[in-house]
Amino acid sequence: MLIGEVARRSGVSARMLRHYESLGLLRPTGRTGAGYREYASDDIRRIFHIESLRSLGLSLREVGRALDDPGFTPSDLVGDLIRQARERIAYETELLTRLRRIGAAEPAGWEDVLQIVALLQALVSESAGKRQRAALSSVREVPVPVEALVEAALSETDPNVAGALRWALARSGDGGLALLAEGLGSPTAEVRQRAVQSIAEIPNGAATALLRDALTNSDLAVRRCAALALGARGVADAVPTLIDMIVEQANDADAADALSALASDPALADQIATGLVDRLAHGAVESSARRRLTQALADIPGTTTSRALAALARDEDRAVALTATYVLQLRNTP
């Protein structure tokens, strides 16, 4: 079979077949009387072997070793090829993500593109100062795609940079909420906590709905953070968790402040007071927790609170009784 026919049947160009021959990879079995290369069936088979190995990413030199070196073992080479393929995939994935983010920002010109690229690079800088400036600049200059801000916020360990990123996210609207919601389900506790902290600073109804859902999250820290944020938003669903925080002395001062803010609504004041009193009556609550619950009643208006404090002023626990008496004096002072 002559070279033109071989090229047609194999899909390998005549030029490439000559190149293989120059490298010693392929040697035609013979020549015609006119000097043309003539390929036998074994030659055709070798061409397909060469192409198969090339499709795996082997160089032509490695292909020659694989076909001609009896001592050649493929395991190490295949391992290297797997590593190289993973590196290429990682690079291409990162490039695709960067391009998608630039496209999402809808740059008006190349100057905008360059600014976006600079901000994206700064967000992953080793310098905390650069990351913080990038977060702040993302609002004032060309907007950074919200996906990049969320990714940075969920991985940021520096508290100052994290605060700047949450600020930027809060001003970017609710476009990042879906990604932050995914963060609430992360297997990593730190990511879950960063997600709920970021959601807590976004002042809209969609964020409030996510915080409500977070009250049932399996992560206790997430539930507590959500409760504090919901308390500030006047959402009564947070009351049980806030009371638990007082009992467990977990940000108890903040939890009491949140209950006080919620109690400014007369419709909630009695509900909160009843919840605090019910926990005080629970026999398993230790003395220090009962004292904190009594202190929390101080800022809850209404007759339910006044009656509870009057009863607590006669409590068997002297510390609780003294606290209730002092609170009553404050409430009765004009």
C-alpha positions in Angstrom: 0.0 0.0 0.0 1.4 3.4 -1.0 1.7 6.4 1.3 -1.3 8.2 -0.1 -3.6 5.2 0.4 -2.2 4.7 4.0 -2.9 8.4 4.8 -6.4 8.1 3.5 -7.2 5.0 5.5 -5.4 5.8 8.7 -6.3 9.5 8.9 -2.6 10.4 9.4 -1.3 12.8 6.8 1.5 11.8 4.5 3.6 14.6 5.9 3.2 13.1 9.5 4.0 9.6 8.2 7.3 10.9 6.8 7.9 12.7 10.1 7.4 9.4 12.0 9.9 7.8 9.6 12.5 10.5 10.1 12.3 9.9 13.9 12.6 6.1 13.4 9.1 5.4 14.7 7.9 3.9 11.4 9.8 2.1 8.7 7.9 1.1 5.5 8.4 -2.6 4.7 9.7 -1.9 1.3 9.8 0.3 -1.8 8.3 -0.1 -5.2 10.4 -0.3 -8.4 9.9 3.4 -8.8 11.2 4.1 -5.2 7.8 4.8 -3.6 7.3 3.7 0.1 5.3 0.6 0.4 3.5 -0.2 3.7 2.5 -3.7 4.8 -0.3 -4.7 7.2 2.2 -4.7 10.1 3.2 -1.1 9.3 -0.5 0.0 9.3 -1.0 -1.7 12.7 2.1 0.2 14.0 0.6 3.5 12.8 -2.6 2.8 14.8 -0.5 1.9 17.8 1.4 5.2 17.5 -1.8 7.2 17.3 -3.3 5.4 20.2 -0.4 6.1 22.5 -0.3 9.8 21.3 -4.0 10.1 22.2 -3.0 9.3 25.8 -0.7 12.3 25.9 2.6 10.5 25.3 5.3 12.4 23.4 6.7 10.8 20.2 9.9 9.9 22.1 7.8 8.1 24.8 5.8 6.4 22.1 9.0 5.1 20.6 10.2 3.7 24.0 6.8 2.1 24.6 6.8 0.3 21.3 10.5 -0.7 21.0 11.9 -1.0 24.5 11.3 -4.5 25.9 12.1 -3.3 29.4 9.6 -0.4 29.3 6.9 -0.5 32.0 3.9 1.8 31.5 2.8 2.2 35.2 5.1 5.0 36.1 4.5 6.8 32.8 0.7 6.4 33.1 1.0 7.9 36.7 2.8 10.9 35.3 0.2 11.3 32.6 -2.6 11.2 35.1 -0.8 13.9 37.2 -0.2 16.1 34.1 -3.8 15.7 33.0 -5.1 16.8 36.5 -2.8 19.8 36.4 -4.1 20.8 33.0 -7.7 20.3 34.1 -7.1 22.4 37.2 -5.5 25.2 35.2 -8.2 25.2 32.5 -10.9 25.1 35.2 -9.4 28.1 36.9 -9.0 29.9 33.6 -12.7 29.2 32.7 -13.8 30.5 36.1 -11.8 33.7 35.7 -13.2 34.3 32.2 -16.8 33.6 33.4 -16.3 36.1 36.2 -14.9 38.8 33.9 -17.8 38.2 31.5 -20.3 38.4 34.3 -19.0 41.9 35.2 -19.9 43.1 31.7 -16.8 45.2 31.1 -17.3 48.1 28.8 -13.7 48.0 27.4 -10.3 46.6 27.9 -9.6 49.0 30.7 -12.4 47.5 32.7 -11.1 44.0 31.9 -7.7 44.9 33.3 -9.2 46.4 36.4 -11.3 43.3 37.1 -8.3 41.0 36.5 -6.3 43.1 39.0 -9.0 43.0 41.6 -9.5 39.2 41.2 -5.8 38.7 41.6 -5.7 41.0 44.7 -8.5 39.0 46.3 -6.2 35.9 46.4 -3.1 37.8 47.3 -0.9 36.6 50.2 -1.1 40.2 51.6 -4.1 40.8 53.8 -3.9 44.5 53.1 -4.2 43.9 49.3 -7.2 41.6 49.9 -8.9 44.1 52.0 -8.3 47.0 49.6 -9.6 44.8 46.7 -12.8 44.1 48.7 -13.4 47.8 49.4 -12.5 48.7 45.8 -14.9 46.2 44.4 -17.8 48.5 45.3 -16.2 51.8 44.4 -14.6 50.9 41.1 -15.5 48.2 38.5 -17.7 45.7 40.3 -16.1 42.4 41.1 -18.4 39.4 40.2 -20.3 38.4 43.3 -19.2 34.8 42.8 -15.6 35.9 43.4 -16.6 37.9 46.5 -18.5 34.9 48.0 -15.6 32.5 47.3 -13.2 35.0 49.0 -15.5 35.6 52.0 -16.0 31.8 52.6 -12.2 31.2 52.7 -11.0 34.4 54.4 -9.3 33.9 57.8 -8.2 37.5 58.5 -11.1 39.2 60.5 -10.5 42.7 59.0 -10.5 41.4 55.4 -13.5 39.2 56.2 -15.4 42.2 57.5 -14.6 44.1 54.3 -15.7 41.2 52.1 -19.0 41.0 54.0 -19.5 44.7 53.6 -18.9 44.4 49.9 -21.3 41.5 49.6 -24.0 43.4 51.5 -23.8 46.1 48.9 -23.9 43.8 45.9 -27.5 42.8 46.4 -28.8 39.3 46.8 -26.9 37.8 43.9 -24.5 35.9 46.2 -27.2 34.4 48.5 -27.5 31.1 46.6 -23.8 30.5 46.9 -23.8 31.5 50.6 -26.7 29.1 51.1 -24.5 26.4 49.7 -21.8 27.5 52.2 -24.2 26.8 55.1 -24.1 23.1 54.1 -20.3 22.9 53.8 -18.6 20.0 55.6 -16.2 22.6 57.1 -17.4 24.4 60.2 -15.4 27.6 59.5 -17.0 27.9 56.1 -20.5 27.4 57.5 -19.9 30.1 60.1 -18.5 32.6 57.5 -21.5 31.9 55.3 -24.1 32.7 58.0 -22.1 35.8 59.1 -22.1 37.0 55.5 -25.9 36.4 55.1 -26.5 38.2 58.4 -25.2 41.4 56.9 -27.4 41.4 53.8 -30.5 43.4 54.7 -33.3 41.9 52.6 -36.1 39.4 52.8 -34.3 36.7 51.0 -31.4 36.8 53.5 -33.9 36.8 56.4 -35.5 33.6 54.9 -32.1 31.9 54.8 -31.4 32.9 58.4 -34.8 31.4 59.4 -33.8 28.2 57.8 -30.4 28.4 59.5 -32.2 28.2 62.9 -32.5 24.4 62.2 -28.9 24.0 61.0 -27.0 21.1 62.5 -24.2 23.5 63.4 -24.9 25.1 66.8 -22.7 28.1 66.0 -24.7 28.7 62.8 -28.0 28.6 64.7 -26.7 31.1 67.3 -25.4 33.5 64.8 -28.7 33.3 62.8 -30.7 33.9 66.0 -28.8 37.1 66.9 -29.3 38.4 63.3 -33.0 37.6 63.3 -33.4 39.2 66.7 -32.1 42.4 65.3 -34.6 42.1 62.5 -37.5 41.6 64.8 -38.2 37.9 63.9 -39.8 36.1 66.8 -38.6 32.7 65.5 -35.3 33.5 67.1 -36.6 33.7 70.7 -36.1 30.0 71.8 -32.5 29.9 70.5 -31.7 33.3 72.2 -33.1 32.0 75.5 -30.9 28.9 75.1 -27.9 31.1 74.5 -28.5 32.8 77.8 -28.8 29.5 79.7 -25.7 28.2 78.0 -23.8 31.5 78.5 -23.0 31.7 74.8 -22.9 35.4 73.8 -25.5 35.7 76.5 -25.3 39.5 76.8 -25.9 39.8 73.0 -28.7 37.4 73.2 -30.3 39.3 76.1 -30.0 42.5 74.0 -31.6 40.8 71.1 -34.6 39.7 73.3 -34.9 43.3 74.6 -35.1 44.6 71.1 -37.7 42.0 70.2 -39.7 42.9 73.3 -40.2 46.4 72.1 -43.1 44.8 70.2 -45.8 44.5 72.8 -47.1 41.4 71.0 -43.8 39.7 71.7 -43.0 40.9 75.1 -45.3 38.5 77.0 -44.1 35.6 74.7 -40.5 36.3 75.6 -41.2 36.8 79.3 -43.1 33.5 79.4 -40.2 31.7 77.6 -37.7 33.1 80.2 -40.0 32.1 83.1 -40.5 28.6 81.8 -36.8 28.1 81.6 -36.4 29.4 85.2 -38.9 26.9 86.4 -36.9 24.0 84.8 -35.3 22.0 87.5 -32.2 21.2 85.5 -31.2 24.8 85.1 -28.2 25.6 87.4 -28.0 28.6 89.7 -25.8 30.8 87.5 -28.1 30.2 84.4 -31.2 31.1 86.5 -29.4 34.4 87.5 -28.7 35.2 83.9 -32.3 34.5 83.0 -33.5 36.8 85.8 -31.2 39.5 84.6 -32.6 39.1 81.0 -36.1 39.8 82.4 -35.0 43.3 83.4 -35.4 44.7 79.9 -38.7 42.9 79.1 -41.7 45.1 79.7 -45.2 43.8 80.7 -47.1 42.4 83.6 -45.9 38.8 83.0 -42.4 40.0 83.7 -43.4 42.0 86.8 -45.2 39.0 88.3 -42.3 36.7 87.5 -39.8 39.0 89.2 -42.0 39.4 92.3 -42.0 35.6 92.6 -38.3 35.4 92.0 -37.6 37.9 94.7 -38.6 35.2 97.1 -36.6 32.4 95.4 -34.7 29.9 97.5 -31.5 30.7 95.6 -30.3 33.9 97.3 -28.4 35.1 94.2 -31.5 34.8 92.1 -33.7 36.5 94.8 -31.3 39.4 95.2 -31.0 39.9 91.4 -34.8 39.9 91.0 -35.2 42.3 93.9 -32.7 44.7 92.4 -34.4 44.5 89.0 -37.8 45.2 90.5 -36.3 48.3 92.3 -35.0 49.5 89.0 -38.4 49.0 87.2 -40.3 50.7 90.0 -37.9 53.7 90.1 -39.5 56.7 88.2 
